[in-house]
Amino acid sequence: MENTTLNTTICAQNAVSGGPKDAEVLGLDIDIRSHNRAAIEAHPLARRVVMIEGSSVAPDVVAKVRAKAAGKSSVLVLLDSNHTHDHVLAELEAYAQLTSIGSYCVVFDTAIEERDQFSAFLGQNNGSIPTLITHLRELAKNYGERKS
């Protein structure tokens, strides 16, 4: 939930600049700690923050996110979780398709496997960048370019 402050700032800027009055930030975390929950609930934009606790790739969590995104005119997806190939790929498969045309699906820490302290943990070709390449190749092969 560390990114919630940034995301609520984006939400606030959206509202001030005439964006949708019903804009929300969904925060997913496998463990929402009580002090984080309290800070978020005390934030002035808490009414726009929905916290979902559980694994981001668990079917029930994915279903909740899809239900919240349904019917929204604009969806920005920010993925910042477990950086192994399998997990990032599962998140991309679950959430990238929710990204609205003209918006973005951002995968954080794409250079993490370049850092010596993480390369031993992740292993070769097991991080965000190789996963993005795999996902994009599959999209191109299976779906082609999305049109509005």
C-alpha positions in Angstrom: 0.0 0.0 0.0 3.0 2.3 -0.1 1.9 3.7 -3.4 -1.5 4.7 -2.1 -0.3 8.3 -1.3 0.9 8.7 -4.9 -2.3 7.2 -6.3 -4.6 9.4 -4.2 -2.6 12.4 -5.4 -3.3 11.3 -9.0 -7.0 10.9 -8.0 -7.1 14.4 -6.4 -5.5 16.0 -9.5 -8.0 14.1 -11.7 -10.9 15.5 -9.7 -9.5 19.1 -9.6 -8.9 19.1 -13.4 -12.5 18.1 -14.2 -12.0 14.4 -14.3 -14.8 11.9 -13.3 -16.2 12.7 -9.9 -16.5 9.0 -9.2 -12.8 8.3 -9.9 -11.4 5.7 -7.5 -8.1 4.1 -6.6 -8.0 0.3 -5.9 -5.2 -0.7 -3.6 -4.4 -4.4 -3.6 -2.0 -5.9 -1.0 -1.5 -9.4 0.3 -1.3 -7.9 3.8 -2.8 -4.5 4.6 -1.2 -3.7 7.9 -3.4 -1.9 10.5 -1.2 1.3 10.5 -1.4 1.5 6.7 -5.2 1.0 6.8 -5.6 3.6 9.5 -3.6 6.2 7.5 -5.5 5.5 4.3 -8.9 5.7 6.1 -7.8 9.0 7.7 -6.8 10.5 4.3 -9.1 13.3 2.9 -9.7 11.2 -0.2 -10.4 8.0 1.7 -13.9 7.8 0.1 -12.1 7.2 -3.2 -9.8 4.5 -2.1 -10.9 0.9 -2.1 -8.6 -1.5 -0.3 -8.6 -5.2 -1.3 -6.6 -7.6 0.8 -5.3 -10.8 -0.8 -3.0 -12.0 -3.6 -3.3 -9.9 -6.7 -3.5 -13.0 -8.8 -6.1 -14.9 -6.6 -9.3 -15.5 -8.6 -11.5 -13.8 -6.0 -9.3 -10.6 -6.0 -9.2 -10.5 -9.8 -13.0 -10.8 -9.9 -13.4 -7.9 -7.4 -11.1 -5.7 -9.5 -12.8 -6.6 -12.7 -16.2 -5.8 -11.1 -15.0 -2.4 -9.9 -13.5 -1.6 -13.4 -16.6 -2.7 -15.3 -18.3 0.3 -16.9 -15.5 2.8 -16.1 -14.6 5.0 -19.0 -11.0 5.3 -18.1 -8.8 2.7 -16.3 -5.1 3.1 -15.5 -3.4 -0.1 -14.4 -0.3 0.1 -12.1 1.4 -3.3 -11.3 4.0 -3.3 -8.5 4.0 -6.6 -6.8 6.0 -9.9 -6.8 8.5 -9.5 -9.6 9.0 -13.1 -10.7 8.1 -14.0 -14.3 5.1 -16.2 -13.4 3.6 -13.6 -11.1 4.1 -10.6 -13.4 2.7 -12.7 -16.3 -0.3 -13.7 -14.2 -1.0 -10.0 -13.3 -0.6 -8.9 -16.9 -3.1 -11.6 -18.0 -5.5 -10.6 -15.3 -5.3 -6.8 -15.5 -3.7 -5.5 -18.7 -7.0 -6.0 -20.6 -8.7 -3.7 -18.2 -6.6 -0.8 -19.4 -8.8 1.6 -21.4 -7.8 2.8 -24.8 -5.6 5.9 -24.4 -4.5 4.9 -20.9 -1.6 2.8 -19.7 -0.7 -0.4 -18.0 2.5 0.4 -16.0 4.7 -2.4 -14.7 7.0 -1.1 -12.0 10.6 -2.1 -11.3 11.3 -3.4 -14.8 15.0 -3.1 -14.2 15.0 -5.0 -11.0 16.7 -8.0 -12.5 19.6 -5.8 -13.6 20.5 -5.3 -10.0 23.1 -7.7 -8.6 21.3 -8.2 -5.3 18.1 -9.3 -7.1 19.5 -11.2 -10.1 20.5 -14.1 -7.8 17.0 -14.2 -6.3 15.1 -13.9 -9.6 17.3 -15.9 -11.9 18.1 -15.3 -15.5 15.1 -14.1 -17.6 12.9 -14.1 -14.6 11.8 -10.5 -14.0 9.5 -7.8 -15.3 11.3 -7.0 -18.6 11.5 -10.6 -19.9 7.9 -11.1 -18.8 6.7 -7.9 -20.6 8.4 -9.1 -23.8 6.7 -12.5 -23.4 3.3 -10.9 -22.8 3.6 -8.4 -25.7 4.6 -11.2 -28.1 1.6 -13.2 -27.1 -0.7 -10.3 -27.5 0.6 -9.5 -30.9 0.3 -13.1 -32.0 -3.2 -13.7 -30.5 -5.0 -10.4 -30.7 -3.2 -7.9 -32.8 -3.7 -4.2 -32.1 -6.7 -3.0 -30.2 -8.9 -0.5 -31.9 -11.3 2.0 -30.4 
